[in-house]
Amino acid sequence: MKTVEEVKNYWSRNPLFSLEVKNPGSPDFFNAIDEIKKRDVESFAMNYWDFKGFNGKKVLDAGCGPGWLTVSYAVEKAEVYSVDLTKAAVELTRKFLDHKKAFAYVEEGSVEKLKFENNFFDLVVSSGVIHHTPDLGKGFRECFRVLKPGGVAKITLYHKGILHNKFVFPVIRFAMKMINFNRPGANLPSAKDADDFIRQYDGLNNPVGIGMNASSWSDELKKAGFVIENFELHFFPKRFIPFGQLIPVWFHYLLDRYFGTMIYFNLRKPNN
Ligand SMILES: C[S@@+](CC[C@H](N)C(=O)[O-])C[C@H]1O[C@@H](n2cnc3c(N)ncnc32)[C@H](O)[C@@H]1O
């Protein structure tokens, strides 16, 4: 099993978006992230995040990366606490907050061992993080522990869907080669199988990246104590497809909803 230290080293060297957007930490970098998140990653998930719904509430962003979620809740006046394994992410998040003239408490820490007391948060969000941590059960249990009874968690994870099926994936890999689909810092058309494709999605040397189907993720979340309210698929990464910006909105919506690479869970901690 990989260690948290290896994960930390990887993300310290490769903060999210630093492989594709220039000048991390500059105003242009944050404007570009905002654009990518709104136009591509979260295009059809803005209602899911419900940024305005947690005004005055305590929100944890577990694994904040460069801080787009932190900033989005903070500008709507939630009381936001953010942690990330890496100093690089903490510094980027603080700069992003300054850029938007917003405030949050941001510090280094691991979702596997949160320093917060039990039952502290109204909302825990963790976007694309726990599938990168070596002990994902610990990560889910910690998110559950710090949530108030009746509180909400929004956790997004790599989705292993029909396109990763062992008979379908070789066809997809061939299509990726044909249309030259790749991500900066990865070599996706050379992935040896679907699991390797998912692992290296965030970079060729990414140590941990686990994808599962809805039922397997649901089992893990239930083991941690969560009640699953519902889930949605999102994030069909059209920006890596040549001429992807020409995809019409209605078609992007269908790709996002049916072939989204991420599964977005709406979870609740039961009132005892
Ligand atoms: C793909 S990025 C997601 C960043 C951000 N949540 C977003 O959606 O833009 C993954 C982030 O998770 C962080 N991470 C990985 N394992 C972690 C852990 N055990 N505890 C806290 N952060 C972790 C990494 O440092 C990295 O910043």
The ligand as an ORCA input file, in Angstrom:
! r2SCAN-3c Opt
* xyz 0 1
  C      -7.554     16.322     -7.413
  S      -7.084     17.446     -6.175
  C      -8.677     18.086     -5.692
  C      -8.586     19.480     -5.116
  C      -9.899     20.172     -4.803
  N     -10.693     19.451     -3.850
  C     -10.700     20.439     -6.064
  O     -11.690     19.737     -6.299
  O     -10.352     21.326     -6.827
  C      -6.671     16.371     -4.832
  C      -6.168     17.102     -3.586
  O      -6.315     16.197     -2.483
  C      -5.225     16.383     -1.615
  N      -5.114     15.178     -0.780
  C      -4.815     13.921     -1.154
  N      -4.839     13.100     -0.079
  C      -5.192     13.873      0.977
  C      -5.368     13.612      2.368
  N      -5.184     12.396      2.890
  N      -5.726     14.636      3.168
  C      -5.889     15.895      2.681
  N      -5.710     16.198      1.376
  C      -5.364     15.201      0.541
  C      -4.050     16.645     -2.536
  O      -2.992     17.280     -1.872
  C      -4.697     17.508     -3.631
  O      -4.579     18.871     -3.329
*
